[in-house]
Amino acid sequence: MDFTPDVLIPALKWDFAKKYLKEDYVEKVEKGEEKFEYASDIKTIVQEFLDYMVFAWGKAEDERGLSAYRSISKLSAWLWLLNREDLVNTIEDNNLYNPYGAPALIEVCNQLGIEVPESLVEFSKEKC
């Protein structure tokens, strides 16, 4: 499963995004019944990344398999948007997935200078 469109499409302006969206949603937006908002600046994208990283820590520690995988997929997309191919490779490294993506999350945070909760560090030492 690929969850990257969940991150990438909201980073596009409407004219580029609509070809990737469901037809009924496009019609509602164009009629003014719904509003399409996109991440219009780097600050927004970085904040979404940071907020989702905190969310991902919880999914890893709670041993939520699909949610942990989705978190890795989405964070990878944000890193790609931020032009951090080096960290895309890190977060997608299968050797850093067990348990529940925690080692990959920690490594990315360490490289970005983001403090990681000690509970996640301890959890990452366990193997499934």
PyMOL commands that set and color helices and strands:
alter all, ss='L'
color gray80, all
select helices_A, chain A and resi 5-11+14-20+23-31+42-61+65-81+85-91+94-96+102-112+118-124
alter helices_A, ss='H'
color red, helices_A
deselect
rebuild
show_as cartoon
